[in-house]
Amino acid sequence: MESFFHTLKVELVHQRRWATRNEARRDLFAYIEGCDNRQRLHLTLGYITPEPAERN
């Protein structure tokens, strides 16, 4: 989890400021669902993304 939060902060949080909490929630959700779960390869899953790992 520490690695995930570090990556999240480097790639998203430290790159911008949000005017409202709802904007931040929207962007965080989009990052997690769009990038982390569907594109980023995870070492502990055998270098596949979480989405196909859950299907197997």
PQR file of N, CA, C, O and H, with PARSE charges and radii, in Angstrom:
ATOM      1  N   MET A   1       0.815  -1.193   0.000 -0.4000 1.5000
ATOM      2  CA  MET A   1       0.000   0.000   0.000 -0.0000 2.0000
ATOM      3  C   MET A   1       0.860   1.258   0.000  0.5500 1.7000
ATOM      4  O   MET A   1       0.493   2.252  -0.627 -0.5500 1.4000
ATOM      5  N   GLU A   2       1.983   1.232   0.684 -0.4000 1.5000
ATOM      6  CA  GLU A   2       2.839   2.415   0.717 -0.0000 2.0000
ATOM      7  C   GLU A   2       3.317   2.779  -0.676  0.5500 1.7000
ATOM      8  O   GLU A   2       3.370   3.955  -1.034 -0.5500 1.4000
ATOM      9  H   GLU A   2       2.280   0.425   1.193  0.4000 1.0000
ATOM     10  N   SER A   3       3.661   1.778  -1.453 -0.4000 1.5000
ATOM     11  CA  SER A   3       4.114   2.012  -2.821 -0.0000 2.0000
ATOM     12  C   SER A   3       2.995   2.621  -3.654  0.5500 1.7000
ATOM     13  O   SER A   3       3.231   3.540  -4.439 -0.5500 1.4000
ATOM     14  H   SER A   3       3.618   0.823  -1.162  0.4000 1.0000
ATOM     15  N   PHE A   4       1.781   2.112  -3.485 -0.4000 1.5000
ATOM     16  CA  PHE A   4       0.637   2.655  -4.218 -0.0000 2.0000
ATOM     17  C   PHE A   4       0.428   4.125  -3.889  0.5500 1.7000
ATOM     18  O   PHE A   4       0.289   4.950  -4.792 -0.5500 1.4000
ATOM     19  H   PHE A   4       1.590   1.365  -2.848  0.4000 1.0000
ATOM     20  N   PHE A   5       0.404   4.459  -2.604 -0.4000 1.5000
ATOM     21  CA  PHE A   5       0.165   5.845  -2.209 -0.0000 2.0000
ATOM     22  C   PHE A   5       1.297   6.764  -2.669  0.5500 1.7000
ATOM     23  O   PHE A   5       1.050   7.913  -3.035 -0.5500 1.4000
ATOM     24  H   PHE A   5       0.517   3.789  -1.870  0.4000 1.0000
ATOM     25  N   HIS A   6       2.516   6.274  -2.652 -0.4000 1.5000
ATOM     26  CA  HIS A   6       3.627   7.068  -3.162 -0.0000 2.0000
ATOM     27  C   HIS A   6       3.418   7.374  -4.649  0.5500 1.7000
ATOM     28  O   HIS A   6       3.551   8.522  -5.076 -0.5500 1.4000
ATOM     29  H   HIS A   6       2.717   5.341  -2.355  0.4000 1.0000
ATOM     30  N   THR A   7       3.093   6.356  -5.424 -0.4000 1.5000
ATOM     31  CA  THR A   7       2.868   6.545  -6.859 -0.0000 2.0000
ATOM     32  C   THR A   7       1.695   7.477  -7.108  0.5500 1.7000
ATOM     33  O   THR A   7       1.773   8.352  -7.971 -0.5500 1.4000
ATOM     34  H   THR A   7       2.985   5.424  -5.078  0.4000 1.0000
ATOM     35  N   LEU A   8       0.624   7.304  -6.375 -0.4000 1.5000
ATOM     36  CA  LEU A   8      -0.548   8.164  -6.508 -0.0000 2.0000
ATOM     37  C   LEU A   8      -0.182   9.622  -6.262  0.5500 1.7000
ATOM     38  O   LEU A   8      -0.583  10.503  -7.022 -0.5500 1.4000
ATOM     39  H   LEU A   8       0.561   6.593  -5.674  0.4000 1.0000
ATOM     40  N   LYS A   9       0.570   9.872  -5.215 -0.4000 1.5000
ATOM     41  CA  LYS A   9       0.965  11.247  -4.901 -0.0000 2.0000
ATOM     42  C   LYS A   9       1.873  11.824  -5.970  0.5500 1.7000
ATOM     43  O   LYS A   9       1.697  12.973  -6.374 -0.5500 1.4000
ATOM     44  H   LYS A   9       0.896   9.157  -4.598  0.4000 1.0000
ATOM     45  N   VAL A  10       2.839  11.050  -6.432 -0.4000 1.5000
ATOM     46  CA  VAL A  10       3.782  11.557  -7.433 -0.0000 2.0000
ATOM     47  C   VAL A  10       3.084  11.826  -8.760  0.5500 1.7000
ATOM     48  O   VAL A  10       3.317  12.859  -9.387 -0.5500 1.4000
ATOM     49  H   VAL A  10       2.982  10.116  -6.104  0.4000 1.0000
ATOM     50  N   GLU A  11       2.234  10.907  -9.188 -0.4000 1.5000
ATOM     51  CA  GLU A  11       1.623  11.015 -10.512 -0.0000 2.0000
ATOM     52  C   GLU A  11       0.386  11.896 -10.559  0.5500 1.7000
ATOM     53  O   GLU A  11       0.050  12.411 -11.625 -0.5500 1.4000
ATOM     54  H   GLU A  11       2.045  10.067  -8.678  0.4000 1.0000
ATOM     55  N   LEU A  12      -0.298  12.085  -9.443 -0.4000 1.5000
ATOM     56  CA  LEU A  12      -1.545  12.847  -9.486 -0.0000 2.0000
ATOM     57  C   LEU A  12      -1.601  13.975  -8.466  0.5500 1.7000
ATOM     58  O   LEU A  12      -1.754  15.140  -8.832 -0.5500 1.4000
ATOM     59  H   LEU A  12      -0.025  11.666  -8.577  0.4000 1.0000
ATOM     60  N   VAL A  13      -1.478  13.637  -7.207 -0.4000 1.5000
ATOM     61  CA  VAL A  13      -1.768  14.602  -6.147 -0.0000 2.0000
ATOM     62  C   VAL A  13      -0.837  15.806  -6.176  0.5500 1.7000
ATOM     63  O   VAL A  13      -1.296  16.939  -6.032 -0.5500 1.4000
ATOM     64  H   VAL A  13      -1.354  12.691  -6.910  0.4000 1.0000
ATOM     65  N   HIS A  14       0.451  15.587  -6.358 -0.4000 1.5000
ATOM     66  CA  HIS A  14       1.396  16.706  -6.337 -0.0000 2.0000
ATOM     67  C   HIS A  14       1.411  17.491  -7.653  0.5500 1.7000
ATOM     68  O   HIS A  14       2.125  18.487  -7.770 -0.5500 1.4000
ATOM     69  H   HIS A  14       0.825  14.666  -6.475  0.4000 1.0000
ATOM     70  N   GLN A  15       0.633  17.050  -8.639 -0.4000 1.5000
ATOM     71  CA  GLN A  15       0.627  17.708  -9.934 -0.0000 2.0000
ATOM     72  C   GLN A  15      -0.420  18.803 -10.058  0.5500 1.7000
ATOM     73  O   GLN A  15      -0.342  19.627 -10.969 -0.5500 1.4000
ATOM     74  H   GLN A  15       0.054  16.240  -8.544  0.4000 1.0000
ATOM     75  N   ARG A  16      -1.392  18.830  -9.165 -0.4000 1.5000
ATOM     76  CA  ARG A  16      -2.458  19.831  -9.296 -0.0000 2.0000
ATOM     77  C   ARG A  16      -3.148  20.119  -7.979  0.5500 1.7000
ATOM     78  O   ARG A  16      -2.911  19.454  -6.970 -0.5500 1.4000
ATOM     79  H   ARG A  16      -1.455  18.160  -8.425  0.4000 1.0000
ATOM     80  N   ARG A  17      -3.999  21.118  -8.009 -0.4000 1.5000
ATOM     81  CA  ARG A  17      -4.849  21.462  -6.870 -0.0000 2.0000
ATOM     82  C   ARG A  17      -6.295  21.431  -7.337  0.5500 1.7000
ATOM     83  O   ARG A  17      -6.600  21.772  -8.480 -0.5500 1.4000
ATOM     84  H   ARG A  17      -4.191  21.659  -8.828  0.4000 1.0000
ATOM     85  N   TRP A  18      -7.173  21.021  -6.443 -0.4000 1.5000
ATOM     86  CA  TRP A  18      -8.586  20.946  -6.779 -0.0000 2.0000
ATOM     87  C   TRP A  18      -9.343  22.044  -6.058  0.5500 1.7000
ATOM     88  O   TRP A  18      -9.000  22.423  -4.939 -0.5500 1.4000
ATOM     89  H   TRP A  18      -6.925  20.744  -5.514  0.4000 1.0000
ATOM     90  N   ALA A  19     -10.370  22.546  -6.709 -0.4000 1.5000
ATOM     91  CA  ALA A  19     -11.191  23.597  -6.113 -0.0000 2.0000
ATOM     92  C   ALA A  19     -12.162  23.014  -5.086  0.5500 1.7000
ATOM     93  O   ALA A  19     -12.488  23.666  -4.095 -0.5500 1.4000
ATOM     94  H   ALA A  19     -10.649  22.238  -7.619  0.4000 1.0000
ATOM     95  N   THR A  20     -12.619  21.789  -5.327 -0.4000 1.5000
ATOM     96  CA  THR A  20     -13.581  21.170  -4.408 -0.0000 2.0000
ATOM     97  C   THR A  20     -13.176  19.734  -4.109  0.5500 1.7000
ATOM     98  O   THR A  20     -12.368  19.138  -4.822 -0.5500 1.4000
ATOM     99  H   THR A  20     -12.353  21.259  -6.133  0.4000 1.0000
ATOM    100  N   ARG A  21     -13.744  19.196  -3.054 -0.4000 1.5000
ATOM    101  CA  ARG A  21     -13.495  17.793  -2.706 -0.0000 2.0000
ATOM    102  C   ARG A  21     -14.077  16.859  -3.765  0.5500 1.7000
ATOM    103  O   ARG A  21     -13.512  15.802  -4.047 -0.5500 1.4000
ATOM    104  H   ARG A  21     -14.400  19.680  -2.475  0.4000 1.0000
ATOM    105  N   ASN A  22     -15.211  17.256  -4.351 -0.4000 1.5000
ATOM    106  CA  ASN A  22     -15.819  16.418  -5.380 -0.0000 2.0000
ATOM    107  C   ASN A  22     -14.920  16.296  -6.601  0.5500 1.7000
ATOM    108  O   ASN A  22     -14.840  15.223  -7.200 -0.5500 1.4000
ATOM    109  H   ASN A  22     -15.670  18.114  -4.122  0.4000 1.0000
ATOM    110  N   GLU A  23     -14.245  17.367  -6.980 -0.4000 1.5000
ATOM    111  CA  GLU A  23     -13.291  17.295  -8.092 -0.0000 2.0000
ATOM    112  C   GLU A  23     -12.148  16.342  -7.753  0.5500 1.7000
ATOM    113  O   GLU A  23     -11.730  15.541  -8.589 -0.5500 1.4000
ATOM    114  H   GLU A  23     -14.309  18.239  -6.493  0.4000 1.0000
ATOM    115  N   ALA A  24     -11.654  16.434  -6.542 -0.4000 1.5000
ATOM    116  CA  ALA A  24     -10.567  15.552  -6.119 -0.0000 2.0000
ATOM    117  C   ALA A  24     -11.029  14.092  -6.113  0.5500 1.7000
ATOM    118  O   ALA A  24     -10.311  13.211  -6.586 -0.5500 1.4000
ATOM    119  H   ALA A  24     -11.993  17.085  -5.863  0.4000 1.0000
ATOM    120  N   ARG A  25     -12.211  13.841  -5.583 -0.4000 1.5000
ATOM    121  CA  ARG A  25     -12.751  12.476  -5.581 -0.0000 2.0000
ATOM    122  C   ARG A  25     -12.874  11.928  -6.998  0.5500 1.7000
ATOM    123  O   ARG A  25     -12.500  10.786  -7.267 -0.5500 1.4000
ATOM    124  H   ARG A  25     -12.794  14.556  -5.199  0.4000 1.0000
ATOM    125  N   ARG A  26     -13.402  12.752  -7.900 -0.4000 1.5000
ATOM    126  CA  ARG A  26     -13.576  12.331  -9.290 -0.0000 2.0000
ATOM    127  C   ARG A  26     -12.241  11.953  -9.912  0.5500 1.7000
ATOM    128  O   ARG A  26     -12.126  10.906 -10.548 -0.5500 1.4000
ATOM    129  H   ARG A  26     -13.705  13.679  -7.681  0.4000 1.0000
ATOM    130  N   ASP A  27     -11.234  12.796  -9.734 -0.4000 1.5000
ATOM    131  CA  ASP A  27      -9.921  12.531 -10.325 -0.0000 2.0000
ATOM    132  C   ASP A  27      -9.230  11.328  -9.685  0.5500 1.7000
ATOM    133  O   ASP A  27      -8.586  10.538 -10.375 -0.5500 1.4000
ATOM    134  H   ASP A  27     -11.327  13.647  -9.217  0.4000 1.0000
ATOM    135  N   LEU A  28      -9.365  11.193  -8.366 -0.4000 1.5000
ATOM    136  CA  LEU A  28      -8.776  10.034  -7.694 -0.0000 2.0000
ATOM    137  C   LEU A  28      -9.431   8.736  -8.161  0.5500 1.7000
ATOM    138  O   LEU A  28      -8.744   7.745  -8.410 -0.5500 1.4000
ATOM    139  H   LEU A  28      -9.888  11.835  -7.805  0.4000 1.0000
ATOM    140  N   PHE A  29     -10.745   8.742  -8.280 -0.4000 1.5000
ATOM    141  CA  PHE A  29     -11.449   7.562  -8.771 -0.0000 2.0000
ATOM    142  C   PHE A  29     -11.002   7.232 -10.193  0.5500 1.7000
ATOM    143  O   PHE A  29     -10.737   6.072 -10.508 -0.5500 1.4000
ATOM    144  H   PHE A  29     -11.303   9.547  -8.078  0.4000 1.0000
ATOM    145  N   ALA A  30     -10.919   8.243 -11.046 -0.4000 1.5000
ATOM    146  CA  ALA A  30     -10.499   8.027 -12.436 -0.0000 2.0000
ATOM    147  C   ALA A  30      -9.078   7.479 -12.495  0.5500 1.7000
ATOM    148  O   ALA A  30      -8.781   6.610 -13.315 -0.5500 1.4000
ATOM    149  H   ALA A  30     -11.134   9.185 -10.791  0.4000 1.0000
ATOM    150  N   TYR A  31      -8.211   7.974 -11.644 -0.4000 1.5000
ATOM    151  CA  TYR A  31      -6.831   7.476 -11.617 -0.0000 2.0000
ATOM    152  C   TYR A  31      -6.794   6.002 -11.200  0.5500 1.7000
ATOM    153  O   TYR A  31      -6.155   5.175 -11.851 -0.5500 1.4000
ATOM    154  H   TYR A  31      -8.451   8.680 -10.978  0.4000 1.0000
ATOM    155  N   ILE A  32      -7.480   5.696 -10.121 -0.4000 1.5000
ATOM    156  CA  ILE A  32      -7.433   4.327  -9.602 -0.0000 2.0000
ATOM    157  C   ILE A  32      -8.089   3.355 -10.576  0.5500 1.7000
ATOM    158  O   ILE A  32      -7.515   2.310 -10.880 -0.5500 1.4000
ATOM    159  H   ILE A  32      -8.000   6.367  -9.592  0.4000 1.0000
ATOM    160  N   GLU A  33      -9.264   3.678 -11.063 -0.4000 1.5000
ATOM    161  CA  GLU A  33      -9.964   2.777 -11.974 -0.0000 2.0000
ATOM    162  C   GLU A  33      -9.335   2.748 -13.366  0.5500 1.7000
ATOM    163  O   GLU A  33      -9.205   1.684 -13.971 -0.5500 1.4000
ATOM    164  H   GLU A  33      -9.730   4.527 -10.816  0.4000 1.0000
ATOM    165  N   GLY A  34      -8.956   3.895 -13.862 -0.4000 1.5000
ATOM    166  CA  GLY A  34      -8.463   3.966 -15.233 -0.0000 2.0000
ATOM    167  C   GLY A  34      -7.012   3.579 -15.390  0.5500 1.7000
ATOM    168  O   GLY A  34      -6.668   2.826 -16.302 -0.5500 1.4000
ATOM    169  H   GLY A  34      -9.062   4.760 -13.372  0.4000 1.0000
ATOM    170  N   CYS A  35      -6.170   4.068 -14.536 -0.4000 1.5000
ATOM    171  CA  CYS A  35      -4.732   3.850 -14.704 -0.0000 2.0000
ATOM    172  C   CYS A  35      -4.246   2.673 -13.885  0.5500 1.7000
ATOM    173  O   CYS A  35      -3.663   1.736 -14.429 -0.5500 1.4000
ATOM    174  H   CYS A  35      -6.449   4.680 -13.796  0.4000 1.0000
ATOM    175  N   ASP A  36      -4.476   2.710 -12.602 -0.4000 1.5000
ATOM    176  CA  ASP A  36      -3.878   1.694 -11.731 -0.0000 2.0000
ATOM    177  C   ASP A  36      -4.483   0.316 -11.951  0.5500 1.7000
ATOM    178  O   ASP A  36      -3.745  -0.666 -12.025 -0.5500 1.4000
ATOM    179  H   ASP A  36      -4.949   3.471 -12.160  0.4000 1.0000
ATOM    180  N   ASN A  37      -5.783   0.216 -12.055 -0.4000 1.5000
ATOM    181  CA  ASN A  37      -6.417  -1.099 -12.177 -0.0000 2.0000
ATOM    182  C   ASN A  37      -6.390  -1.661 -13.595  0.5500 1.7000
ATOM    183  O   ASN A  37      -6.479  -2.877 -13.766 -0.5500 1.4000
ATOM    184  H   ASN A  37      -6.382   1.014 -11.994  0.4000 1.0000
ATOM    185  N   ARG A  38      -6.271  -0.816 -14.611 -0.4000 1.5000
ATOM    186  CA  ARG A  38      -6.386  -1.291 -15.980 -0.0000 2.0000
ATOM    187  C   ARG A  38      -5.093  -1.225 -16.788  0.5500 1.7000
ATOM    188  O   ARG A  38      -4.995  -1.868 -17.833 -0.5500 1.4000
ATOM    189  H   ARG A  38      -6.199   0.172 -14.471  0.4000 1.0000
ATOM    190  N   GLN A  39      -4.098  -0.463 -16.329 -0.4000 1.5000
ATOM    191  CA  GLN A  39      -2.889  -0.289 -17.124 -0.0000 2.0000
ATOM    192  C   GLN A  39      -1.607  -0.687 -16.408  0.5500 1.7000
ATOM    193  O   GLN A  39      -0.729  -1.306 -17.009 -0.5500 1.4000
ATOM    194  H   GLN A  39      -4.178   0.059 -15.480  0.4000 1.0000
ATOM    195  N   ARG A  40      -1.491  -0.340 -15.136 -0.4000 1.5000
ATOM    196  CA  ARG A  40      -0.236  -0.549 -14.417 -0.0000 2.0000
ATOM    197  C   ARG A  40      -0.033  -2.028 -14.085  0.5500 1.7000
ATOM    198  O   ARG A  40      -0.911  -2.680 -13.521 -0.5500 1.4000
ATOM    199  H   ARG A  40      -2.204   0.163 -14.648  0.4000 1.0000
ATOM    200  N   LEU A  41       1.126  -2.533 -14.443 -0.4000 1.5000
ATOM    201  CA  LEU A  41       1.470  -3.912 -14.141 -0.0000 2.0000
ATOM    202  C   LEU A  41       1.927  -4.013 -12.688  0.5500 1.7000
ATOM    203  O   LEU A  41       2.670  -3.159 -12.204 -0.5500 1.4000
ATOM    204  H   LEU A  41       1.840  -2.003 -14.901  0.4000 1.0000
ATOM    205  N   HIS A  42       1.486  -5.045 -12.004 -0.4000 1.5000
ATOM    206  CA  HIS A  42       1.798  -5.207 -10.592 -0.0000 2.0000
ATOM    207  C   HIS A  42       2.712  -6.413 -10.389  0.5500 1.7000
ATOM    208  O   HIS A  42       2.398  -7.526 -10.810 -0.5500 1.4000
ATOM    209  H   HIS A  42       0.882  -5.739 -12.396  0.4000 1.0000
ATOM    210  N   LEU A  43       3.827  -6.174  -9.749 -0.4000 1.5000
ATOM    211  CA  LEU A  43       4.809  -7.212  -9.488 -0.0000 2.0000
ATOM    212  C   LEU A  43       4.208  -8.392  -8.737  0.5500 1.7000
ATOM    213  O   LEU A  43       4.426  -9.544  -9.111 -0.5500 1.4000
ATOM    214  H   LEU A  43       4.083  -5.270  -9.407  0.4000 1.0000
ATOM    215  N   THR A  44       3.456  -8.112  -7.682 -0.4000 1.5000
ATOM    216  CA  THR A  44       2.924  -9.189  -6.845 -0.0000 2.0000
ATOM    217  C   THR A  44       1.865 -10.023  -7.556  0.5500 1.7000
ATOM    218  O   THR A  44       1.519 -11.107  -7.088 -0.5500 1.4000
ATOM    219  H   THR A  44       3.279  -7.177  -7.377  0.4000 1.0000
ATOM    220  N   LEU A  45       1.350  -9.536  -8.673 -0.4000 1.5000
ATOM    221  CA  LEU A  45       0.352 -10.283  -9.444 -0.0000 2.0000
ATOM    222  C   LEU A  45       0.974 -10.988 -10.643  0.5500 1.7000
ATOM    223  O   LEU A  45       0.265 -11.494 -11.512 -0.5500 1.4000
ATOM    224  H   LEU A  45       1.632  -8.656  -9.054  0.4000 1.0000
ATOM    225  N   GLY A  46       2.291 -11.018 -10.684 -0.4000 1.5000
ATOM    226  CA  GLY A  46       2.966 -11.668 -11.807 -0.0000 2.0000
ATOM    227  C   GLY A  46       3.026 -10.781 -13.034  0.5500 1.7000
ATOM    228  O   GLY A  46       2.965 -11.264 -14.165 -0.5500 1.4000
ATOM    229  H   GLY A  46       2.867 -10.607  -9.978  0.4000 1.0000
ATOM    230  N   TYR A  47       3.143  -9.494 -12.809 -0.4000 1.5000
ATOM    231  CA  TYR A  47       3.238  -8.494 -13.877 -0.0000 2.0000
ATOM    232  C   TYR A  47       2.021  -8.476 -14.786  0.5500 1.7000
ATOM    233  O   TYR A  47       2.138  -8.376 -16.007 -0.5500 1.4000
ATOM    234  H   TYR A  47       3.192  -9.102 -11.890  0.4000 1.0000
ATOM    235  N   ILE A  48       0.843  -8.575 -14.163 -0.4000 1.5000
ATOM    236  CA  ILE A  48      -0.402  -8.326 -14.881 -0.0000 2.0000
ATOM    237  C   ILE A  48      -1.161  -7.259 -14.103  0.5500 1.7000
ATOM    238  O   ILE A  48      -0.792  -6.923 -12.978 -0.5500 1.4000
ATOM    239  H   ILE A  48       0.748  -8.656 -13.171  0.4000 1.0000
ATOM    240  N   THR A  49      -2.213  -6.733 -14.698 -0.4000 1.5000
ATOM    241  CA  THR A  49      -3.002  -5.708 -14.017 -0.0000 2.0000
ATOM    242  C   THR A  49      -4.004  -6.370 -13.085  0.5500 1.7000
ATOM    243  O   THR A  49      -4.297  -7.553 -13.260 -0.5500 1.4000
ATOM    244  H   THR A  49      -2.513  -7.006 -15.612  0.4000 1.0000
ATOM    245  N   PRO A  50      -4.543  -5.653 -12.098 -0.5600 1.5000
ATOM    246  CA  PRO A  50      -5.493  -6.237 -11.162  0.2800 2.0000
ATOM    247  C   PRO A  50      -6.780  -6.737 -11.819  0.5500 1.7000
ATOM    248  O   PRO A  50      -7.366  -7.717 -11.360 -0.5500 1.4000
ATOM    249  N   GLU A  51      -7.219  -6.080 -12.879 -0.4000 1.5000
ATOM    250  CA  GLU A  51      -8.471  -6.473 -13.509 -0.0000 2.0000
ATOM    251  C   GLU A  51      -8.467  -7.930 -13.989  0.5500 1.7000
ATOM    252  O   GLU A  51      -9.356  -8.687 -13.598 -0.5500 1.4000
ATOM    253  H   GLU A  51      -6.743  -5.284 -13.252  0.4000 1.0000
ATOM    254  N   PRO A  52      -7.499  -8.358 -14.824 -0.5600 1.5000
ATOM    255  CA  PRO A  52      -7.506  -9.775 -15.213  0.2800 2.0000
ATOM    256  C   PRO A  52      -7.140 -10.713 -14.053  0.5500 1.7000
ATOM    257  O   PRO A  52      -7.551 -11.873 -14.045 -0.5500 1.4000
ATOM    258  N   ALA A  53      -6.387 -10.226 -13.097 -0.4000 1.5000
ATOM    259  CA  ALA A  53      -6.031 -11.064 -11.944 -0.0000 2.0000
ATOM    260  C   ALA A  53      -7.288 -11.440 -11.157  0.5500 1.7000
ATOM    261  O   ALA A  53      -7.400 -12.563 -10.664 -0.5500 1.4000
ATOM    262  H   ALA A  53      -6.053  -9.283 -13.103  0.4000 1.0000
ATOM    263  N   GLU A  54      -8.221 -10.514 -11.041 -0.4000 1.5000
ATOM    264  CA  GLU A  54      -9.459 -10.801 -10.324 -0.0000 2.0000
ATOM    265  C   GLU A  54     -10.330 -11.784 -11.092  0.5500 1.7000
ATOM    266  O   GLU A  54     -11.028 -12.600 -10.490 -0.5500 1.4000
ATOM    267  H   GLU A  54      -8.130  -9.602 -11.441  0.4000 1.0000
ATOM    268  N   ARG A  55     -10.293 -11.711 -12.419 -0.4000 1.5000
ATOM    269  CA  ARG A  55     -11.089 -12.635 -13.236 -0.0000 2.0000
ATOM    270  C   ARG A  55     -10.587 -14.065 -13.118  0.5500 1.7000
ATOM    271  O   ARG A  55     -11.367 -15.014 -13.211 -0.5500 1.4000
ATOM    272  H   ARG A  55      -9.726 -11.048 -12.908  0.4000 1.0000
ATOM    273  N   ASN A  56      -9.269 -14.220 -12.910 -0.4000 1.5000
ATOM    274  CA  ASN A  56      -8.676 -15.566 -12.812 -0.0000 2.0000
ATOM    275  C   ASN A  56      -8.857 -16.042 -11.429  0.5500 1.7000
ATOM    276  O   ASN A  56      -8.441 -17.152 -11.099 -0.5500 1.4000
ATOM    277  H   ASN A  56      -8.636 -13.449 -12.835  0.4000 1.0000
TER
END
